[in-house]
Amino acid sequence: MQLTIRHPTVRAKLGLPDKQAPNADAEQGSLGPPTKQQYNFPESISPQELPGIESMDPQRKQHKISIESLSPPELIALSVKILSKGDKDRAIPLIRMALDKDPNYVRALVIMGQTLLQKEQLVEATDYFERAITKLFLIGHPTKVEELDLLISASQWAGAAYVRQGKIAEGLVHLERIANLKEPDEPRSKAHYFDGLLLLASTLHCEGRNAEAAKHLRRAAAYNPAYKEYLEECEREDGFVNDLESSRRRDY
């Protein structure tokens, strides 16, 4: 097994698209986010289609709701529901509408970046992640649970997008940011944190920096024993390289 961002197991764990599968989105080119009209999105929806209906004002539940009237959090909640069904093209106009209403909405920036990354629109995805990270640091070093989780996610996916463009140094800047953070206590953020360490280790491994990769994999394996196989492989390869270097030195 080869520990690399190209390996199907690693890609599946990190939610990256299958490189073996044809990608119609990439073949269409980077045309930017589509408009609501391009995908014939309805002008209004029934309240039952909107997540969080339980807390909705009773009067609002009586009538169809205009898409344009939805708040940014409501638009993002609806887009996430649509994304869970695999329909990225219908979700993107909703995310863009949320950002038109609130350009500083970091969660929307991260979700847009993730969606474009899934569509192999790497340059555009990177831009959204960079914007999210910049806005998070404008409010100071993130400490709240949601802000920290968004920073981990944005850093992880920005790193992935850069690496897949062949910009390894830029990708490592973002991935190493995750390793420099304190391990979160919140379970969801903790899982994202160790996914980020796995991606960092994978990138370092591809660069031949096996000792550094193994250091991060030891932490990841302590959190999730399923990562132990990657650690063992990394250590085996590092031992092989060290033995080879030693034998070559003896030749001189």
C-alpha positions as CSV (number, residue, x, y, z in Angstrom):
1,M,0.0,0.0,0.0
2,Q,1.4,3.4,-0.9
3,L,0.6,6.2,1.6
4,T,-0.2,9.1,-0.8
5,I,-3.0,11.5,-1.6
6,R,-3.4,9.5,-4.8
7,H,-4.2,6.3,-2.9
8,P,-8.0,5.5,-3.1
9,T,-8.2,4.7,0.7
10,V,-6.7,8.1,1.6
11,R,-8.8,9.9,-0.9
12,A,-12.0,8.3,0.4
13,K,-11.1,9.1,4.0
14,L,-10.5,12.7,3.1
15,G,-13.6,13.0,0.9
16,L,-11.7,13.6,-2.3
17,P,-13.1,12.5,-5.6
18,D,-12.0,9.2,-7.2
19,K,-9.2,9.9,-9.6
20,Q,-10.1,6.8,-11.6
21,A,-13.6,8.0,-12.3
22,P,-14.3,10.4,-15.2
23,N,-15.1,13.9,-14.0
24,A,-17.5,15.8,-16.2
25,D,-17.1,18.9,-14.0
26,A,-13.4,19.2,-14.7
27,E,-13.9,18.5,-18.4
28,Q,-16.4,21.4,-18.6
29,G,-13.7,23.8,-17.5
30,S,-13.6,26.4,-14.7
31,L,-16.5,28.6,-15.7
32,G,-17.2,29.9,-12.1
33,P,-20.2,29.2,-10.0
34,P,-23.4,28.8,-12.0
35,T,-26.4,31.0,-11.5
36,K,-29.7,30.1,-10.0
37,Q,-31.3,30.5,-13.4
38,Q,-28.9,28.1,-15.2
39,Y,-30.3,25.2,-13.1
40,N,-33.9,26.3,-13.1
41,F,-33.9,26.6,-9.3
42,P,-37.5,27.4,-8.1
43,E,-38.3,30.9,-6.9
44,S,-39.8,29.5,-3.8
45,I,-39.9,26.4,-1.7
46,S,-42.3,24.8,0.8
47,P,-41.4,25.2,4.5
48,Q,-41.0,21.4,4.8
49,E,-38.0,21.6,2.4
50,L,-36.1,23.9,4.7
51,P,-34.0,22.4,7.5
52,G,-34.9,23.7,10.9
53,I,-38.6,24.0,10.3
54,E,-39.2,23.0,14.0
55,S,-38.0,26.4,15.2
56,M,-39.6,28.4,12.4
57,D,-42.2,31.0,13.1
58,P,-45.7,29.4,12.9
59,Q,-46.9,32.1,10.5
60,R,-44.0,31.5,8.1
61,K,-44.9,27.8,8.0
62,Q,-48.2,28.6,6.3
63,H,-46.9,29.7,2.9
64,K,-44.2,29.0,0.4
65,I,-41.0,30.8,1.1
66,S,-39.1,32.8,-1.5
67,I,-35.6,31.6,-2.0
68,E,-34.5,35.3,-2.2
69,S,-35.9,35.9,1.3
70,L,-33.8,33.2,3.0
71,S,-31.1,34.3,5.4
72,P,-27.5,33.2,4.7
73,P,-27.6,30.5,7.3
74,E,-30.9,29.2,5.9
75,L,-29.4,29.2,2.4
76,I,-26.4,27.3,3.6
77,A,-28.5,24.8,5.5
78,L,-30.6,24.2,2.3
79,S,-27.4,23.9,0.2
80,V,-25.9,21.3,2.6
81,K,-29.1,19.3,2.4
82,I,-28.9,19.3,-1.4
83,L,-25.2,18.5,-1.3
84,S,-25.9,15.5,0.8
85,K,-27.8,14.1,-2.2
86,G,-24.8,14.7,-4.4
87,D,-26.3,17.6,-6.4
88,K,-23.4,20.1,-6.4
89,D,-24.8,22.1,-9.3
90,R,-28.0,22.9,-7.6
91,A,-26.3,23.8,-4.3
92,I,-23.7,26.2,-5.7
93,P,-26.2,29.0,-6.6
94,L,-27.6,28.9,-3.1
95,I,-24.1,29.2,-1.6
96,R,-23.3,32.1,-3.9
97,M,-26.5,33.8,-2.9
98,A,-25.6,33.4,0.8
99,L,-22.2,35.0,0.1
100,D,-23.8,37.8,-1.9
101,K,-25.9,38.6,1.2
102,D,-22.9,38.2,3.6
103,P,-19.5,38.1,2.0
104,N,-17.9,37.5,5.5
105,Y,-19.8,34.3,6.1
106,V,-16.9,32.0,6.7
107,R,-18.9,28.7,6.7
108,A,-20.3,29.6,3.3
109,L,-16.8,30.3,2.0
110,V,-15.5,26.9,3.2
111,I,-18.5,25.0,1.8
112,M,-18.1,26.7,-1.5
113,G,-14.5,25.8,-1.6
114,Q,-15.2,22.2,-0.7
115,T,-17.9,22.0,-3.4
116,L,-15.6,23.4,-6.1
117,L,-12.8,21.1,-4.9
118,Q,-15.1,18.1,-5.5
119,K,-15.7,19.5,-9.0
120,E,-12.0,19.6,-9.6
121,Q,-12.1,23.4,-10.0
122,L,-8.9,23.7,-7.9
123,V,-7.9,27.3,-8.5
124,E,-11.4,28.6,-7.6
125,A,-11.6,26.3,-4.6
126,T,-8.3,27.6,-3.3
127,D,-9.5,31.2,-3.5
128,Y,-12.5,30.5,-1.3
129,F,-10.4,28.7,1.3
130,E,-7.8,31.5,1.3
131,R,-10.6,34.0,1.8
132,A,-12.1,32.0,4.7
133,I,-8.7,31.7,6.4
134,T,-8.0,35.4,6.1
135,K,-11.4,36.3,7.5
136,L,-10.9,34.0,10.5
137,F,-7.6,35.6,11.4
138,L,-9.0,39.1,11.0
139,I,-11.1,38.4,14.1
140,G,-8.0,37.2,16.0
141,H,-6.7,33.7,16.5
142,P,-9.8,31.5,16.4
143,T,-10.6,30.0,19.8
144,K,-14.4,29.3,19.6
145,V,-15.3,25.7,18.7
146,E,-16.9,26.6,15.4
147,E,-14.2,29.0,14.4
148,L,-11.5,26.5,15.2
149,D,-13.3,23.8,13.2
150,L,-13.7,26.1,10.2
151,L,-9.9,27.0,10.4
152,I,-9.0,23.3,10.5
153,S,-11.3,22.5,7.6
154,A,-10.3,25.5,5.4
155,S,-6.6,24.7,6.1
156,Q,-6.9,21.0,5.3
157,W,-8.8,21.6,2.0
158,A,-6.6,24.6,0.9
159,G,-3.6,22.3,1.4
160,A,-5.2,19.5,-0.6
161,A,-6.1,21.9,-3.4
162,Y,-2.6,23.3,-3.6
163,V,-1.0,19.9,-3.5
164,R,-3.2,18.7,-6.3
165,Q,-2.0,21.7,-8.4
166,G,1.6,20.6,-7.8
167,K,2.2,23.6,-5.4
168,I,3.6,21.5,-2.6
169,A,5.2,24.3,-0.6
170,E,2.0,26.3,-0.5
171,G,0.0,23.2,0.4
172,L,2.4,22.4,3.3
173,V,2.0,25.9,4.8
174,H,-1.7,25.2,5.3
175,L,-1.3,21.6,6.4
176,E,1.4,22.4,8.9
177,R,-0.9,25.1,10.4
178,I,-3.1,22.3,11.5
179,A,-0.3,20.4,13.2
180,N,0.7,23.6,15.1
181,L,-2.8,23.9,16.6
182,K,-3.7,22.5,19.9
183,E,-5.6,19.2,19.6
184,P,-9.3,20.1,19.9
185,D,-11.5,18.6,22.6
186,E,-14.7,18.7,20.6
187,P,-15.1,15.3,18.9
188,R,-16.1,16.6,15.4
189,S,-13.2,19.1,15.4
190,K,-10.8,16.4,16.7
191,A,-11.8,14.1,13.8
192,H,-11.1,16.9,11.3
193,Y,-7.8,17.7,13.0
194,F,-6.5,14.1,12.6
195,D,-7.7,14.0,9.0
196,G,-5.6,17.0,8.5
197,L,-2.6,15.3,10.1
198,L,-3.2,12.3,7.8
199,L,-3.1,14.6,4.7
200,L,0.0,16.4,6.0
201,A,1.8,13.0,6.6
202,S,0.7,11.8,3.1
203,T,2.2,15.0,1.5
204,L,5.4,14.7,3.5
205,H,5.7,11.0,2.6
206,C,5.4,11.9,-1.1
207,E,8.2,14.4,-0.7
208,G,10.5,11.7,0.8
209,R,10.2,13.3,4.3
210,N,9.3,10.0,6.0
211,A,10.6,10.7,9.5
212,E,8.4,13.8,9.7
213,A,5.5,12.0,8.2
214,A,5.9,9.2,10.8
215,K,5.9,11.7,13.6
216,H,2.4,12.9,12.6
217,L,1.2,9.4,11.9
218,R,2.1,8.3,15.4
219,R,-0.2,10.9,16.8
220,A,-2.9,10.0,14.3
221,A,-2.6,6.2,15.1
222,A,-2.9,6.9,18.8
223,Y,-6.2,8.6,18.1
224,N,-7.4,6.1,15.5
225,P,-5.8,2.6,15.3
226,A,-6.9,2.4,11.7
227,Y,-4.1,4.8,10.8
228,K,-1.5,2.3,12.2
229,E,-1.1,0.6,8.8
230,Y,0.0,3.9,7.2
231,L,2.5,4.4,10.0
232,E,4.0,0.9,9.6
233,E,4.4,1.4,5.9
234,C,6.0,4.8,6.4
235,E,8.5,3.4,8.9
236,R,9.3,0.4,6.7
237,E,10.1,2.7,3.8
238,D,12.2,5.0,6.0
239,G,14.1,2.0,7.3
240,F,14.8,0.8,3.7
241,V,16.1,4.3,2.7
242,N,18.3,4.5,5.8
243,D,19.8,1.0,5.1
244,L,20.4,2.0,1.4
245,E,22.1,5.2,2.4
246,S,24.3,3.3,4.9
247,S,25.4,0.8,2.3
248,R,26.3,3.5,-0.1
249,R,28.4,5.3,2.4
250,R,30.4,2.1,3.0
251,D,31.1,2.0,-0.8
252,Y,33.1,5.3,-0.6
